[in-house]
Amino acid sequence: MKRKGKKFKKKGTSSLNKLSLFQKSEGRFNKTCPFSVKNAPIIDYKNIALLKKYITENNKVLSSKITAVSSGKQKKLTREIKKAKILGLI
Amino acid sequence: MSFYENTLVTKQDLPESELEKIKEKYTDIINNNSGKVIKIEKWGLLNLAKKIKRYKKGFYIHYKFEGNKETLDEMTKKIKIDSSIIRHLIVKYKKLDVKNEYFKKE
């Protein structure tokens, strides 16, 4: 019986277990998307105060790995940021 | 008849009367070509993130209107001719939220 797959799977989980045993689970893993909560702020190209939080200082869009934004909202966010850039707001 | 939002960025060195004339001109265009202006916002003089045609500041006029293809064609034709407008953006919306004011002068 080939057990190659099983061995491969075990290695992945054990490292996480070790991590969670000794310290509180690191905040970045269970961060929720700020836009899928109940009354989330509206993503709009006019709302530059909100858009500024999601770009770096040289006006690059932050990746959703860092800001933990869900993929649908991230697409919307990048479109609105690009519209604001066209108008010279950002 | 769908909802549109149009933002115009005009040159910074225009006198107040000129800006008023531009505002009136485009409201007339919308109203004449089977459109209806819902709201006009003046965002005032904002400095631009990047230099657009050697200008660092731009006066923003924001229209929320309802119209069809004909108003849009007329609008874009006039904007392209108008030399005092350096940038414009027309966005189509299913429904407009009129109450949010992001650039209100407190």
N, CA and C atoms of all chains as a GROMACS GRO file, in nm:
protein
  588
    1MET      N    1   0.087  -0.120   0.000
    1MET     CA    2   0.000   0.000   0.000
    1MET      C    3   0.091   0.124   0.000
    2LYS      N    4   0.065   0.216  -0.098
    2LYS     CA    5   0.153   0.332  -0.104
    2LYS      C    6   0.118   0.431   0.006
    3ARG      N    7   0.211   0.465   0.091
    3ARG     CA    8   0.178   0.560   0.199
    3ARG      C    9   0.247   0.693   0.174
    4LYS      N   10   0.287   0.718   0.046
    4LYS     CA   11   0.369   0.838   0.025
    4LYS      C   12   0.286   0.962   0.058
    5GLY      N   13   0.159   0.966   0.008
    5GLY     CA   14   0.076   1.086   0.029
    5GLY      C   15   0.059   1.111   0.177
    6LYS      N   16   0.035   1.003   0.253
    6LYS     CA   17   0.001   1.023   0.396
    6LYS      C   18   0.121   1.086   0.465
    7LYS      N   19   0.241   1.032   0.434
    7LYS     CA   20   0.358   1.085   0.504
    7LYS      C   21   0.366   1.235   0.473
    8PHE      N   22   0.340   1.271   0.349
    8PHE     CA   23   0.357   1.411   0.310
    8PHE      C   24   0.262   1.499   0.390
    9LYS      N   25   0.140   1.448   0.413
    9LYS     CA   26   0.041   1.533   0.480
    9LYS      C   27   0.083   1.554   0.625
   10LYS      N   28   0.133   1.449   0.689
   10LYS     CA   29   0.159   1.459   0.831
   10LYS      C   30   0.258   1.573   0.856
   11LYS      N   31   0.358   1.586   0.768
   11LYS     CA   32   0.464   1.682   0.800
   11LYS      C   33   0.403   1.822   0.812
   12GLY      N   34   0.306   1.856   0.728
   12GLY     CA   35   0.252   1.992   0.726
   12GLY      C   36   0.185   2.023   0.860
   13THR      N   37   0.096   1.931   0.905
   13THR     CA   38   0.016   1.969   1.023
   13THR      C   39   0.105   1.976   1.148
   14SER      N   40   0.203   1.886   1.157
   14SER     CA   41   0.273   1.882   1.288
   14SER      C   42   0.341   2.016   1.314
   15SER      N   43   0.393   2.083   1.207
   15SER     CA   44   0.466   2.207   1.238
   15SER      C   45   0.369   2.310   1.294
   16LEU      N   46   0.244   2.310   1.244
   16LEU     CA   47   0.150   2.410   1.297
   16LEU      C   48   0.117   2.377   1.442
   17ASN      N   49   0.100   2.243   1.468
   17ASN     CA   50   0.063   2.212   1.607
   17ASN      C   51   0.169   2.267   1.702
   18LYS      N   52   0.296   2.242   1.664
   18LYS     CA   53   0.402   2.286   1.754
   18LYS      C   54   0.386   2.436   1.779
   19LEU      N   55   0.355   2.511   1.671
   19LEU     CA   56   0.348   2.656   1.684
   19LEU      C   57   0.239   2.692   1.785
   20SER      N   58   0.119   2.627   1.768
   20SER     CA   59   0.007   2.676   1.851
   20SER      C   60   0.023   2.630   1.994
   21LEU      N   61   0.108   2.526   2.021
   21LEU     CA   62   0.119   2.478   2.158
   21LEU      C   63   0.179   2.585   2.248
   22PHE      N   64   0.287   2.649   2.200
   22PHE     CA   65   0.365   2.727   2.297
   22PHE      C   66   0.324   2.874   2.298
   23GLN      N   67   0.250   2.923   2.191
   23GLN     CA   68   0.223   3.068   2.195
   23GLN      C   69   0.083   3.091   2.142
   24LYS      N   70   0.023   3.206   2.173
   24LYS     CA   71  -0.112   3.239   2.124
   24LYS      C   72  -0.101   3.239   1.972
   25SER      N   73  -0.208   3.188   1.904
   25SER     CA   74  -0.195   3.177   1.758
   25SER      C   75  -0.173   3.317   1.701
   26GLU      N   76  -0.078   3.329   1.614
   26GLU     CA   77  -0.028   3.457   1.565
   26GLU      C   78  -0.143   3.533   1.498
   27GLY      N   79  -0.162   3.661   1.524
   27GLY     CA   80  -0.281   3.737   1.483
   27GLY      C   81  -0.305   3.728   1.334
   28ARG      N   82  -0.199   3.713   1.252
   28ARG     CA   83  -0.219   3.729   1.108
   28ARG      C   84  -0.300   3.614   1.052
   29PHE      N   85  -0.307   3.497   1.121
   29PHE     CA   86  -0.370   3.383   1.056
   29PHE      C   87  -0.521   3.397   1.059
   30ASN      N   88  -0.580   3.447   1.169
   30ASN     CA   89  -0.727   3.447   1.169
   30ASN      C   90  -0.779   3.590   1.160
   31LYS      N   91  -0.717   3.673   1.075
   31LYS     CA   92  -0.764   3.812   1.058
   31LYS      C   93  -0.886   3.808   0.968
   32THR      N   94  -0.992   3.885   1.003
   32THR     CA   95  -1.111   3.881   0.917
   32THR      C   96  -1.102   3.998   0.818
   33CYS      N   97  -1.176   3.982   0.707
   33CYS     CA   98  -1.172   4.087   0.605
   33CYS      C   99  -1.247   4.208   0.658
   34PRO      N  100  -1.187   4.330   0.655
   34PRO     CA  101  -1.254   4.448   0.711
   34PRO      C  102  -1.377   4.489   0.632
   35PHE      N  103  -1.397   4.433   0.511
   35PHE     CA  104  -1.508   4.481   0.430
   35PHE      C  105  -1.626   4.387   0.435
   36SER      N  106  -1.608   4.265   0.488
   36SER     CA  107  -1.724   4.175   0.489
   36SER      C  108  -1.789   4.170   0.627
   37VAL      N  109  -1.763   4.271   0.710
   37VAL     CA  110  -1.836   4.278   0.838
   37VAL      C  111  -1.969   4.350   0.813
   38LYS      N  112  -2.045   4.375   0.918
   38LYS     CA  113  -2.183   4.417   0.897
   38LYS      C  114  -2.187   4.553   0.828
   39ASN      N  115  -2.158   4.663   0.898
   39ASN     CA  116  -2.166   4.792   0.825
   39ASN      C  117  -2.024   4.835   0.790
   40ALA      N  118  -1.977   4.774   0.679
   40ALA     CA  119  -1.838   4.800   0.638
   40ALA      C  120  -1.835   4.934   0.563
   41PRO      N  121  -1.721   5.001   0.559
   41PRO     CA  122  -1.714   5.125   0.482
   41PRO      C  123  -1.730   5.097   0.333
   42ILE      N  124  -1.786   5.197   0.263
   42ILE     CA  125  -1.814   5.179   0.120
   42ILE      C  126  -1.684   5.201   0.044
   43ILE      N  127  -1.651   5.106  -0.047
   43ILE     CA  128  -1.530   5.123  -0.129
   43ILE      C  129  -1.568   5.210  -0.247
   44ASP      N  130  -1.509   5.329  -0.252
   44ASP     CA  131  -1.549   5.425  -0.354
   44ASP      C  132  -1.428   5.510  -0.391
   45TYR      N  133  -1.421   5.555  -0.520
   45TYR     CA  134  -1.301   5.628  -0.557
   45TYR      C  135  -1.299   5.767  -0.494
   46LYS      N  136  -1.415   5.810  -0.441
   46LYS     CA  137  -1.417   5.942  -0.377
   46LYS      C  138  -1.370   5.932  -0.232
   47ASN      N  139  -1.379   5.811  -0.174
   47ASN     CA  140  -1.350   5.793  -0.033
   47ASN      C  141  -1.199   5.772  -0.017
   48ILE      N  142  -1.120   5.880  -0.043
   48ILE     CA  143  -0.975   5.860  -0.049
   48ILE      C  144  -0.916   5.833   0.088
   49ALA      N  145  -0.987   5.874   0.193
   49ALA     CA  146  -0.930   5.847   0.327
   49ALA      C  147  -0.919   5.696   0.348
   50LEU      N  148  -1.019   5.624   0.299
   50LEU     CA  149  -1.014   5.478   0.317
   50LEU      C  150  -0.912   5.416   0.223
   51LEU      N  151  -0.907   5.465   0.098
   51LEU     CA  152  -0.818   5.403  -0.001
   51LEU      C  153  -0.673   5.421   0.040
   52LYS      N  154  -0.644   5.532   0.108
   52LYS     CA  155  -0.503   5.558   0.143
   52LYS      C  156  -0.449   5.451   0.237
   53LYS      N  157  -0.540   5.384   0.312
   53LYS     CA  158  -0.491   5.282   0.405
   53LYS      C  159  -0.438   5.161   0.328
   54TYR      N  160  -0.484   5.143   0.202
   54TYR     CA  161  -0.449   5.018   0.132
   54TYR      C  162  -0.346   5.041   0.024
   55ILE      N  163  -0.274   5.155   0.030
   55ILE     CA  164  -0.164   5.170  -0.067
   55ILE      C  165  -0.037   5.202   0.010
   56THR      N  166   0.078   5.167  -0.050
   56THR     CA  167   0.205   5.196   0.019
   56THR      C  168   0.235   5.344   0.000
   57GLU      N  169   0.352   5.386   0.050
   57GLU     CA  170   0.378   5.530   0.043
   57GLU      C  171   0.416   5.569  -0.098
   58ASN      N  172   0.470   5.475  -0.182
   58ASN     CA  173   0.489   5.517  -0.321
   58ASN      C  174   0.375   5.464  -0.407
   59ASN      N  175   0.253   5.473  -0.352
   59ASN     CA  176   0.128   5.456  -0.428
   59ASN      C  177   0.118   5.320  -0.494
   60LYS      N  178   0.161   5.215  -0.425
   60LYS     CA  179   0.138   5.081  -0.481
   60LYS      C  180   0.028   5.015  -0.400
   61VAL      N  181  -0.055   4.931  -0.464
   61VAL     CA  182  -0.166   4.867  -0.395
   61VAL      C  183  -0.110   4.755  -0.307
   62LEU      N  184  -0.151   4.752  -0.180
   62LEU     CA  185  -0.103   4.648  -0.090
   62LEU      C  186  -0.169   4.516  -0.127
   63SER      N  187  -0.094   4.406  -0.111
   63SER     CA  188  -0.151   4.276  -0.150
   63SER      C  189  -0.244   4.229  -0.041
   64SER      N  190  -0.340   4.143  -0.081
   64SER     CA  191  -0.440   4.101   0.018
   64SER      C  192  -0.379   4.006   0.119
   65LYS      N  193  -0.256   3.956   0.089
   65LYS     CA  194  -0.191   3.871   0.191
   65LYS      C  195  -0.164   3.955   0.315
   66ILE      N  196  -0.132   4.082   0.295
   66ILE     CA  197  -0.094   4.166   0.409
   66ILE      C  198  -0.220   4.226   0.472
   67THR      N  199  -0.311   4.274   0.387
   67THR     CA  200  -0.424   4.346   0.446
   67THR      C  201  -0.542   4.252   0.474
   68ALA      N  202  -0.528   4.123   0.440
   68ALA     CA  203  -0.632   4.024   0.472
   68ALA      C  204  -0.768   4.066   0.418
   69VAL      N  205  -0.770   4.117   0.294
   69VAL     CA  206  -0.897   4.155   0.233
   69VAL      C  207  -0.943   4.037   0.147
   70SER      N  208  -1.073   4.010   0.147
   70SER     CA  209  -1.122   3.896   0.068
   70SER      C  210  -1.106   3.928  -0.080
   71SER      N  211  -1.104   3.823  -0.163
   71SER     CA  212  -1.059   3.844  -0.301
   71SER      C  213  -1.159   3.929  -0.378
   72GLY      N  214  -1.289   3.911  -0.355
   72GLY     CA  215  -1.386   3.993  -0.427
   72GLY      C  216  -1.369   4.139  -0.393
   73LYS      N  217  -1.352   4.169  -0.264
   73LYS     CA  218  -1.339   4.309  -0.223
   73LYS      C  219  -1.206   4.364  -0.272
   74GLN      N  220  -1.101   4.279  -0.276
   74GLN     CA  221  -0.972   4.328  -0.322
   74GLN      C  222  -0.982   4.373  -0.467
   75LYS      N  223  -1.057   4.299  -0.549
   75LYS     CA  224  -1.072   4.338  -0.690
   75LYS      C  225  -1.140   4.473  -0.700
   76LYS      N  226  -1.244   4.489  -0.617
   76LYS     CA  227  -1.318   4.616  -0.620
   76LYS      C  228  -1.226   4.729  -0.576
   77LEU      N  229  -1.146   4.699  -0.474
   77LEU     CA  230  -1.058   4.800  -0.417
   77LEU      C  231  -0.959   4.848  -0.521
   78THR      N  232  -0.898   4.753  -0.595
   78THR     CA  233  -0.796   4.796  -0.690
   78THR      C  234  -0.860   4.880  -0.801
   79ARG      N  235  -0.984   4.843  -0.839
   79ARG     CA  236  -1.048   4.921  -0.946
   79ARG      C  237  -1.073   5.064  -0.900
   80GLU      N  238  -1.120   5.077  -0.774
   80GLU     CA  239  -1.150   5.212  -0.725
   80GLU      C  240  -1.022   5.292  -0.708
   81ILE      N  241  -0.915   5.223  -0.663
   81ILE     CA  242  -0.788   5.295  -0.646
   81ILE      C  243  -0.740   5.347  -0.781
   82LYS      N  244  -0.758   5.265  -0.885
   82LYS     CA  245  -0.710   5.309  -1.017
   82LYS      C  246  -0.793   5.425  -1.066
   83LYS      N  247  -0.926   5.424  -1.035
   83LYS     CA  248  -1.007   5.540  -1.077
   83LYS      C  249  -0.960   5.664  -1.006
   84ALA      N  250  -0.928   5.652  -0.877
   84ALA     CA  251  -0.884   5.770  -0.803
   84ALA      C  252  -0.749   5.818  -0.858
   85LYS      N  253  -0.668   5.725  -0.904
   85LYS     CA  254  -0.538   5.766  -0.959
   85LYS      C  255  -0.558   5.843  -1.089
   86ILE      N  256  -0.657   5.800  -1.169
   86ILE     CA  257  -0.681   5.870  -1.296
   86ILE      C  258  -0.715   6.016  -1.267
   87LEU      N  259  -0.797   6.034  -1.164
   87LEU     CA  260  -0.840   6.171  -1.135
   87LEU      C  261  -0.734   6.249  -1.061
   88GLY      N  262  -0.624   6.184  -1.023
   88GLY     CA  263  -0.519   6.258  -0.952
   88GLY      C  264  -0.552   6.279  -0.807
   89LEU      N  265  -0.646   6.201  -0.753
   89LEU     CA  266  -0.678   6.219  -0.611
   89LEU      C  267  -0.574   6.150  -0.525
   90ILE      N  268  -0.526   6.035  -0.570
   90ILE     CA  269  -0.426   5.963  -0.489
   90ILE      C  270  -0.289   5.979  -0.555
   91MET      N  271  -3.236   5.478  -1.926
   91MET     CA  272  -3.189   5.591  -1.843
   91MET      C  273  -3.111   5.533  -1.725
   92SER      N  274  -2.980   5.540  -1.733
   92SER     CA  275  -2.902   5.486  -1.619
   92SER      C  276  -2.829   5.601  -1.552
   93PHE      N  277  -2.773   5.568  -1.437
   93PHE     CA  278  -2.717   5.674  -1.354
   93PHE      C  279  -2.568   5.686  -1.384
   94TYR      N  280  -2.522   5.809  -1.390
   94TYR     CA  281  -2.379   5.832  -1.418
   94TYR      C  282  -2.324   5.930  -1.317
   95GLU      N  283  -2.191   5.922  -1.299
   95GLU     CA  284  -2.122   6.022  -1.218
   95GLU      C  285  -2.008   6.076  -1.303
   96ASN      N  286  -2.000   6.207  -1.313
   96ASN     CA  287  -1.898   6.266  -1.398
   96ASN      C  288  -1.816   6.363  -1.314
   97THR      N  289  -1.684   6.346  -1.320
   97THR     CA  290  -1.597   6.438  -1.245
   97THR      C  291  -1.510   6.511  -1.345
   98LEU      N  292  -1.502   6.642  -1.330
   98LEU     CA  293  -1.419   6.723  -1.420
   98LEU      C  294  -1.308   6.787  -1.339
   99VAL      N  295  -1.188   6.784  -1.395
   99VAL     CA  296  -1.075   6.852  -1.330
   99VAL      C  297  -1.035   6.967  -1.422
  100THR      N  298  -1.052   7.089  -1.372
  100THR     CA  299  -1.020   7.203  -1.459
  100THR      C  300  -0.888   7.266  -1.415
  101LYS      N  301  -0.839   7.356  -1.498
  101LYS     CA  302  -0.711   7.420  -1.467
  101LYS      C  303  -0.723   7.502  -1.339
  102GLN      N  304  -0.608   7.530  -1.276
  102GLN     CA  305  -0.614   7.597  -1.146
  102GLN      C  306  -0.625   7.748  -1.162
  103ASP      N  307  -0.580   7.801  -1.278
  103ASP     CA  308  -0.571   7.947  -1.284
  103ASP      C  309  -0.693   8.006  -1.354
  104LEU      N  310  -0.811   7.952  -1.322
  104LEU     CA  311  -0.931   8.007  -1.386
  104LEU      C  312  -1.000   8.099  -1.286
  105PRO      N  313  -1.051   8.214  -1.333
  105PRO     CA  314  -1.127   8.300  -1.241
  105PRO      C  315  -1.259   8.236  -1.202
  106GLU      N  316  -1.317   8.285  -1.096
  106GLU     CA  317  -1.440   8.226  -1.042
  106GLU      C  318  -1.551   8.228  -1.148
  107SER      N  319  -1.556   8.338  -1.222
  107SER     CA  320  -1.666   8.350  -1.320
  107SER      C  321  -1.652   8.242  -1.426
  108GLU      N  322  -1.529   8.214  -1.463
  108GLU     CA  323  -1.506   8.112  -1.566
  108GLU      C  324  -1.555   7.976  -1.518
  109LEU      N  325  -1.525   7.948  -1.391
  109LEU     CA  326  -1.568   7.818  -1.337
  109LEU      C  327  -1.719   7.809  -1.337
  110GLU      N  328  -1.783   7.920  -1.300
  110GLU     CA  329  -1.929   7.920  -1.297
  110GLU      C  330  -1.982   7.892  -1.437
  111LYS      N  331  -1.917   7.953  -1.536
  111LYS     CA  332  -1.964   7.935  -1.674
  111LYS      C  333  -1.952   7.788  -1.714
  112ILE      N  334  -1.840   7.728  -1.675
  112ILE     CA  335  -1.821   7.586  -1.712
  112ILE      C  336  -1.930   7.501  -1.647
  113LYS      N  337  -1.957   7.530  -1.521
  113LYS     CA  338  -2.058   7.451  -1.450
  113LYS      C  339  -2.192   7.462  -1.520
  114GLU      N  340  -2.227   7.588  -1.555
  114GLU     CA  341  -2.358   7.608  -1.620
  114GLU      C  342  -2.361   7.536  -1.754
  115LYS      N  343  -2.249   7.545  -1.825
  115LYS     CA  344  -2.245   7.490  -1.960
  115LYS      C  345  -2.276   7.341  -1.958
  116TYR      N  346  -2.216   7.271  -1.863
  116TYR     CA  347  -2.236   7.125  -1.866
  116TYR      C  348  -2.369   7.085  -1.808
  117THR      N  349  -2.423   7.165  -1.716
  117THR     CA  350  -2.558   7.131  -1.670
  117THR      C  351  -2.657   7.149  -1.784
  118ASP      N  352  -2.635   7.254  -1.866
  118ASP     CA  353  -2.728   7.272  -1.978
  118ASP      C  354  -2.715   7.155  -2.075
  119ILE      N  355  -2.592   7.112  -2.099
  119ILE     CA  356  -2.575   7.001  -2.194
  119ILE      C  357  -2.652   6.880  -2.148
  120ILE      N  358  -2.642   6.852  -2.017
  120ILE     CA  359  -2.711   6.732  -1.967
  120ILE      C  360  -2.861   6.748  -1.980
  121ASN      N  361  -2.909   6.868  -1.939
  121ASN     CA  362  -3.055   6.885  -1.939
  121ASN      C  363  -3.111   6.888  -2.080
  122ASN      N  364  -3.031   6.940  -2.175
  122ASN     CA  365  -3.088   6.951  -2.310
  122ASN      C  366  -3.096   6.815  -2.377
  123ASN      N  367  -2.994   6.730  -2.350
  123ASN     CA  368  -2.993   6.602  -2.423
  123ASN      C  369  -3.056   6.493  -2.339
  124SER      N  370  -3.183   6.507  -2.310
  124SER     CA  371  -3.264   6.404  -2.243
  124SER      C  372  -3.193   6.350  -2.121
  125GLY      N  373  -3.135   6.438  -2.041
  125GLY     CA  374  -3.073   6.392  -1.916
  125GLY      C  375  -3.126   6.473  -1.801
  126LYS      N  376  -3.094   6.434  -1.680
  126LYS     CA  377  -3.146   6.506  -1.564
  126LYS      C  378  -3.034   6.511  -1.461
  127VAL      N  379  -3.000   6.634  -1.421
  127VAL     CA  380  -2.894   6.648  -1.322
  127VAL      C  381  -2.953   6.622  -1.185
  128ILE      N  382  -2.893   6.533  -1.109
  128ILE     CA  383  -2.944   6.503  -0.974
  128ILE      C  384  -2.871   6.588  -0.872
  129LYS      N  385  -2.737   6.596  -0.887
  129LYS     CA  386  -2.664   6.670  -0.785
  129LYS      C  387  -2.535   6.723  -0.847
  130ILE      N  388  -2.495   6.841  -0.800
  130ILE     CA  389  -2.367   6.897  -0.843
  130ILE      C  390  -2.285   6.924  -0.718
  131GLU      N  391  -2.159   6.878  -0.719
  131GLU     CA  392  -2.073   6.905  -0.602
  131GLU      C  393  -1.950   6.979  -0.650
  132LYS      N  394  -1.911   7.075  -0.572
  132LYS     CA  395  -1.787   7.145  -0.604
  132LYS      C  396  -1.684   7.104  -0.501
  133TRP      N  397  -1.583   7.025  -0.542
  133TRP     CA  398  -1.487   6.981  -0.444
  133TRP      C  399  -1.380   7.084  -0.419
  134GLY      N  400  -1.376   7.188  -0.501
  134GLY     CA  401  -1.282   7.297  -0.474
  134GLY      C  402  -1.144   7.264  -0.527
  135LEU      N  403  -1.048   7.347  -0.483
  135LEU     CA  404  -0.912   7.338  -0.538
  135LEU      C  405  -0.835   7.232  -0.458
  136LEU      N  406  -0.803   7.120  -0.522
  136LEU     CA  407  -0.725   7.016  -0.454
  136LEU      C  408  -0.593   7.003  -0.525
  137ASN      N  409  -0.486   6.973  -0.449
  137ASN     CA  410  -0.360   6.955  -0.522
  137ASN      C  411  -0.352   6.812  -0.571
  138LEU      N  412  -0.300   6.799  -0.692
  138LEU     CA  413  -0.303   6.669  -0.761
  138LEU      C  414  -0.187   6.584  -0.712
  139ALA      N  415  -0.205   6.453  -0.718
  139ALA     CA  416  -0.097   6.364  -0.672
  139ALA      C  417   0.019   6.374  -0.770
  140LYS      N  418  -0.014   6.380  -0.899
  140LYS     CA  419   0.094   6.391  -0.997
  140LYS      C  420   0.069   6.517  -1.080
  141LYS      N  421   0.174   6.566  -1.148
  141LYS     CA  422   0.156   6.685  -1.232
  141LYS      C  423   0.078   6.644  -1.357
  142ILE      N  424  -0.035   6.709  -1.382
  142ILE     CA  425  -0.109   6.684  -1.506
  142ILE      C  426  -0.090   6.807  -1.592
  143LYS      N  427  -0.024   6.792  -1.705
  143LYS     CA  428  -0.001   6.903  -1.799
  143LYS      C  429   0.052   7.024  -1.723
  144ARG      N  430   0.159   7.004  -1.651
  144ARG     CA  431   0.229   7.112  -1.580
  144ARG      C  432   0.145   7.177  -1.471
  145TYR      N  433   0.029   7.120  -1.434
  145TYR     CA  434  -0.050   7.184  -1.327
  145TYR      C  435  -0.038   7.102  -1.201
  146LYS      N  436  -0.025   7.171  -1.089
  146LYS     CA  437  -0.014   7.098  -0.963
  146LYS      C  438  -0.146   7.095  -0.890
  147LYS      N  439  -0.234   7.190  -0.921
  147LYS     CA  440  -0.363   7.195  -0.851
  147LYS      C  441  -0.474   7.185  -0.955
  148GLY      N  442  -0.589   7.140  -0.914
  148GLY     CA  443  -0.700   7.131  -1.009
  148GLY      C  444  -0.830   7.158  -0.936
  149PHE      N  445  -0.921   7.222  -1.008
  149PHE     CA  446  -1.053   7.251  -0.948
  149PHE      C  447  -1.146   7.139  -0.991
  150TYR      N  448  -1.210   7.076  -0.892
  150TYR     CA  449  -1.290   6.956  -0.920
  150TYR      C  450  -1.438   6.993  -0.920
  151ILE      N  451  -1.509   6.951  -1.025
  151ILE     CA  452  -1.656   6.966  -1.030
  151ILE      C  453  -1.712   6.826  -1.051
  152HIS      N  454  -1.811   6.792  -0.970
  152HIS     CA  455  -1.863   6.656  -0.970
  152HIS      C  456  -2.012   6.659  -1.000
  153TYR      N  457  -2.053   6.584  -1.103
  153TYR     CA  458  -2.195   6.580  -1.140
  153TYR      C  459  -2.249   6.441  -1.111
  154LYS      N  460  -2.369   6.435  -1.057
  154LYS     CA  461  -2.441   6.306  -1.051
  154LYS      C  462  -2.566   6.325  -1.135
  155PHE      N  463  -2.574   6.249  -1.244
  155PHE     CA  464  -2.688   6.274  -1.331
  155PHE      C  465  -2.740   6.144  -1.387
  156GLU      N  466  -2.854   6.158  -1.452
  156GLU     CA  467  -2.920   6.042  -1.512
  156GLU      C  468  -2.930   6.070  -1.660
  157GLY      N  469  -2.893   5.974  -1.742
  157GLY     CA  470  -2.899   6.005  -1.886
  157GLY      C  471  -2.888   5.880  -1.968
  158ASN      N  472  -2.882   5.897  -2.099
  158ASN     CA  473  -2.863   5.780  -2.185
  158ASN      C  474  -2.742   5.804  -2.275
  159LYS      N  475  -2.730   5.724  -2.376
  159LYS     CA  476  -2.609   5.728  -2.458
  159LYS      C  477  -2.592   5.863  -2.526
  160GLU      N  478  -2.704   5.924  -2.560
  160GLU     CA  479  -2.696   6.050  -2.636
  160GLU      C  480  -2.632   6.159  -2.552
  161THR      N  481  -2.672   6.164  -2.422
  161THR     CA  482  -2.612   6.270  -2.338
  161THR      C  483  -2.462   6.245  -2.324
  162LEU      N  484  -2.424   6.117  -2.315
  162LEU     CA  485  -2.282   6.088  -2.296
  162LEU      C  486  -2.202   6.131  -2.418
  163ASP      N  487  -2.254   6.099  -2.538
  163ASP     CA  488  -2.177   6.136  -2.658
  163ASP      C  489  -2.158   6.286  -2.664
  164GLU      N  490  -2.269   6.358  -2.638
  164GLU     CA  491  -2.260   6.504  -2.644
  164GLU      C  492  -2.160   6.556  -2.540
  165MET      N  493  -2.166   6.496  -2.422
  165MET     CA  494  -2.082   6.538  -2.310
  165MET      C  495  -1.935   6.519  -2.344
  166THR      N  496  -1.901   6.397  -2.390
  166THR     CA  497  -1.758   6.371  -2.414
  166THR      C  498  -1.709   6.456  -2.531
  167LYS      N  499  -1.798   6.479  -2.630
  167LYS     CA  500  -1.754   6.562  -2.744
  167LYS      C  501  -1.715   6.701  -2.694
  168LYS      N  502  -1.804   6.758  -2.609
  168LYS     CA  503  -1.777   6.896  -2.561
  168LYS      C  504  -1.653   6.898  -2.474
  169ILE      N  505  -1.636   6.792  -2.392
  169ILE     CA  506  -1.521   6.795  -2.299
  169ILE      C  507  -1.391   6.792  -2.379
  170LYS      N  508  -1.391   6.713  -2.487
  170LYS     CA  509  -1.265   6.701  -2.564
  170LYS      C  510  -1.228   6.834  -2.627
  171ILE      N  511  -1.332   6.912  -2.666
  171ILE     CA  512  -1.302   7.040  -2.730
  171ILE      C  513  -1.253   7.139  -2.626
  172ASP      N  514  -1.318   7.132  -2.506
  172ASP     CA  515  -1.291   7.233  -2.404
  172ASP      C  516  -1.147   7.222  -2.357
  173SER      N  517  -1.070   7.330  -2.372
  173SER     CA  518  -0.927   7.320  -2.339
  173SER      C  519  -0.904   7.343  -2.191
  174SER      N  520  -1.003   7.399  -2.120
  174SER     CA  521  -0.974   7.433  -1.980
  174SER      C  522  -0.992   7.311  -1.890
  175ILE      N  523  -1.044   7.200  -1.945
  175ILE     CA  524  -1.061   7.079  -1.862
  175ILE      C  525  -0.944   6.987  -1.891
  176ILE      N  526  -0.870   6.950  -1.786
  176ILE     CA  527  -0.751   6.869  -1.811
  176ILE      C  528  -0.779   6.723  -1.791
  177ARG      N  529  -0.883   6.687  -1.714
  177ARG     CA  530  -0.910   6.544  -1.701
  177ARG      C  531  -1.056   6.524  -1.663
  178HIS      N  532  -1.116   6.417  -1.711
  178HIS     CA  533  -1.256   6.389  -1.674
  178HIS      C  534  -1.273   6.240  -1.659
  179LEU      N  535  -1.377   6.200  -1.583
  179LEU     CA  536  -1.403   6.057  -1.563
  179LEU      C  537  -1.553   6.038  -1.549
  180ILE      N  538  -1.612   5.954  -1.634
  180ILE     CA  539  -1.756   5.928  -1.627
  180ILE      C  540  -1.773   5.783  -1.583
  181VAL      N  541  -1.850   5.760  -1.476
  181VAL     CA  542  -1.867   5.626  -1.421
  181VAL      C  543  -2.015   5.593  -1.422
  182LYS      N  544  -2.049   5.471  -1.464
  182LYS     CA  545  -2.189   5.431  -1.470
  182LYS      C  546  -2.223   5.357  -1.342
  183TYR      N  547  -2.340   5.385  -1.288
  183TYR     CA  548  -2.383   5.320  -1.163
  183TYR      C  549  -2.523   5.266  -1.180
  184LYS      N  550  -2.555   5.160  -1.107
  184LYS     CA  551  -2.693   5.110  -1.108
  184LYS      C  552  -2.778   5.203  -1.023
  185LYS      N  553  -2.731   5.234  -0.902
  185LYS     CA  554  -2.806   5.332  -0.822
  185LYS      C  555  -2.704   5.423  -0.755
  186LEU      N  556  -2.742   5.550  -0.739
  186LEU     CA  557  -2.648   5.650  -0.689
  186LEU      C  558  -2.670   5.668  -0.540
  187ASP      N  559  -2.562   5.678  -0.462
  187ASP     CA  560  -2.582   5.717  -0.322
  187ASP      C  561  -2.553   5.866  -0.315
  188VAL      N  562  -2.657   5.942  -0.284
  188VAL     CA  563  -2.645   6.087  -0.295
  188VAL      C  564  -2.599   6.145  -0.161
  189LYS      N  565  -2.617   6.068  -0.053
  189LYS     CA  566  -2.602   6.134   0.077
  189LYS      C  567  -2.456   6.143   0.120
  190ASN      N  568  -2.366   6.057   0.067
  190ASN     CA  569  -2.229   6.062   0.118
  190ASN      C  570  -2.158   6.182   0.059
  191GLU      N  571  -2.102   6.264   0.147
  191GLU     CA  572  -2.026   6.379   0.101
  191GLU      C  573  -1.884   6.359   0.149
  192TYR      N  574  -1.794   6.326   0.056
  192TYR     CA  575  -1.658   6.299   0.102
  192TYR      C  576  -1.573   6.424   0.103
  193PHE      N  577  -1.613   6.524   0.022
  193PHE     CA  578  -1.528   6.643   0.010
  193PHE      C  579  -1.600   6.766   0.062
  194LYS      N  580  -1.682   6.746   0.167
  194LYS     CA  581  -1.758   6.862   0.215
  194LYS      C  582  -1.665   6.953   0.293
  195LYS      N  583  -1.681   7.080   0.275
  195LYS     CA  584  -1.595   7.178   0.346
  195LYS      C  585  -1.652   7.196   0.485
  196GLU      N  586  -1.588   7.134   0.588
  196GLU     CA  587  -1.642   7.158   0.722
  196GLU      C  588  -1.596   7.294   0.774
   0.00000   0.00000   0.00000
